Structure formats: C-alpha cells, structure tokens
Amino acid sequence: MLNVLLVDDDTEFTDIASNIIEFLGHNTSVASSLTEAKQWIISQPFDHILLDFMLPDGSGLHLLDELKTLAPQPYVTFITGHPAVKGMLSEICGPKIDYLVKPIQREDIESALSRKPKAKTNSKTTKFTKHFGCLLGESESMHNLYTMIQRVASTQANVMLMGESGVGKEVIAHAIHQASGALGELVATNCGALSKELIGSELFGHEKGAFTGAVSKKDGVFERAENGTLFLDEVTEMPMDMQPNLLRVLESKKVVRVGGTKEIPVNCRVISASNRAVESIATDKVLREDIYFRLAVFPIDIPPLRQRAEDIPLLANAFLDELNQENNSQFAWSEAQLSKLKDYDWPGNVRELRHCVHRAFIMSDPQSNQVELPASFQSPFSLVKKANNSVSAGQTIEDVEKELIRITLEKVDGNKTAAADMLGISTKTLYNRLHAYGDFEE
C-alpha cells in the first residue's frame, strides 16, 4: 500500500483519480495548489506524488526543490494536458520522474504507481491491423477517425480533410474510397503543383487545338473519376480566379472542357485536402466561402502524430516490418529505442517517422539484428518549425511555463477557454498564470 499525494486543481479529475487510486489499494491525499501540497509533505511522508505541471500559484516543478530535502525522496509523476511537456522536460528531470498526459486511464495510473512499463508486443510476432486496408493506429483519436470514415463512406457527401503536412491525408482519402465500395477509381491531383495555365485543363480536360500544344483531346480528372472518387490535394492553393469554374462543376455536376462548348455530366465524390488551419482558410482568403461549403460538407480534422503518441511504437514496428520483408532481414527495436521514438514530437508527422525508420534501417549493421537510431531525429524542416517554440538548458521554470502558454494560445488564436482545455487546467488557473507573468496581452 502506498501513500499517494494527488496535486491538481481540476476537481473532476482528482475525484476520478482518487477513486482509482483507492480502488488499487492505496491511500490518497489531495491538494489543489502548490501551497496545499507543501503543507501536506510537511505533515506526513508520501511514497508517490502525482503532480500537475501547471497550478494556480505556480508550476509543479517548483515543488521538486522541496522534495529534494525529503528522505526518502518520493517518486513523482507529472500530469499534463499538453503532450509537448514530456519532450520539453525529459532531459531536465531525474530518474524518479515520470509523465502522464491527459486524458488518463486507470491502466496509466496503475502503471505509474507500480513503476512497471506497459507490456509491449514483440515486433517479430506483431500482426498489424490495417483499417480499411491502409490505416494503422489504435489510439482513441484514430478510432474516432475510423468511425467518421465509415459513416461518411456510406453517403455521397464531399469531404474536406484538414491536418498538418505529413499526417497522411491521401491515405485517408484512399480509406474513404475503399470503404465506399465505389465502382470507379480514385483519381488524385495536386492543385498546388499545377500552373495557372494548366489547372483548367487538368481539372476539366481540353479539346484538341484548345491551346498551343493541345494536339489531342484530354479528359479531365472529373471525367476520369466517374463513379469513383476525386482527391483534390492542396485545394486551398488553387488560384482564386479558377475557383468559380470549380464551383460551377460542384453545383451542376457537369464539366465543359477547355476549348469546348458541350456540357459533360460527371458523377464522383470529391475529397479535398488542405494543411492550412481552418481559421486561416477564411482570414487568408485562399478559398471562396461558397466553394468551402460545397467541398466541406463533411470536414475531418486529422490529428497530428504528437497527439496520438501511443501509436508511434506500432507505426515504427510496422514500417520496420515492411523493410524487413523487402530486404529479407530481421531487424528489431529495443524498448529503449521505441521509448525514444515515442518521446519525440515528430513535427513532420507520420511522413517524418517513416523517413526516420528508413534512414535507421539503412544505417544499421547487417550483421546485427539491432536497429541503429540516428543521434538526432531533427530535419532542416523540423528545426524551422520548432525555432519559435524551443526550450533550452538554462531557462527558468517560469520561462518554460510562459513558452508553453504562449504557443498554446497561438494555436487556438487567443481563445483562453480552449487554451486551458488543451493545457489540462482550469480557465481560472490560466488567468492566474497570465496575471502572474503580466506581459501577455489580454
């Protein structure tokens, strides 16, 4: 039986967590602030402390100094609603520090208190479930995505996929197409890769002699996707003066080839994709409002890899298994390597993870079955993405906390209620921290 101190200002969470801890056979005490926590540790010893990273009167890191004076020193598990915290602080804290990211399940608390890692399946015997024949992932967010795919696939509704670069938007388009049972093909085109002069011909086709170089008739992607699915990648990069032509096709379900006069009926579902934030689509005026509502009948927001970190070992094993099969090898990850992969935030998402696995596979000694991970996962692109929200040695706890609040507020366009929810704290606590730092704009 352990004496556990739970420090968190979220009363709903502490009520649930306390019940779980007591169900597991341990004693629980609860504090909602640093001040209360300090009073508890003075009054009695604790074996384990579950500590919120951000509290109304300061960061949970401040309590670590108090704990260093105790003998024996209790184990500490930080609790946070922001996945970035683990990566930001992993090199700052010592061996008696662990991390949990909300939402937290009973198994997470049990594992933290027992200090036993969750059992992982041996990669040699793992059978990878590919949902819809192409998607990997067993996290809650991915199962929510599978539900949305299944439901929209049974309709003819147009779908807009939104998510960061590298999350696999084209793979998800393929999953929707597969689940729909469409008789036609999936036809994909990248609207951002076509010149202004050629995009009309690519989308709608052209007649022979329509322009210089048009030596024969050409079917556009709408015609080629007949009775199937048309995937318009980077649709928000389409020139504005071409968008009325696209709107006409979406409304009338008929195309007129460049240089032609005849209306040709078309029948296909349109799946579009953009890596822009939904707010910037309107503020940056990259897509007409009427086209947005035609394309985004059913919008799907794809979670970045850092928000489903529990899927990283599964993906890494699957990618390595593919390479092993292609090259008749038997490389395998160690638990420490999978943990290192899981701790990185992967700004390039699944595409970056796949690239890293392939690079590690090439680097590995063919006489050994052990994969050799590179010293750093960072690419030139990830360095650019992280330049404005990095944490370095020598920064104070306040600096770390301020930076975390700043990047979270930026992510939600200053919406403090949404920021507090993302950080896993109450709105009152967020306002207290903003007031304490003073240099945030209200």
Order of alpha helices (4+ residues) and beta strands (2+ residues): beta-alpha-beta-alpha-beta-beta-beta-alpha-beta-alpha-beta-alpha-alpha-beta-alpha-beta-alpha-beta-beta-alpha-beta-alpha-beta-beta-beta-alpha-alpha-beta-alpha-alpha-alpha-alpha-alpha-alpha-alpha
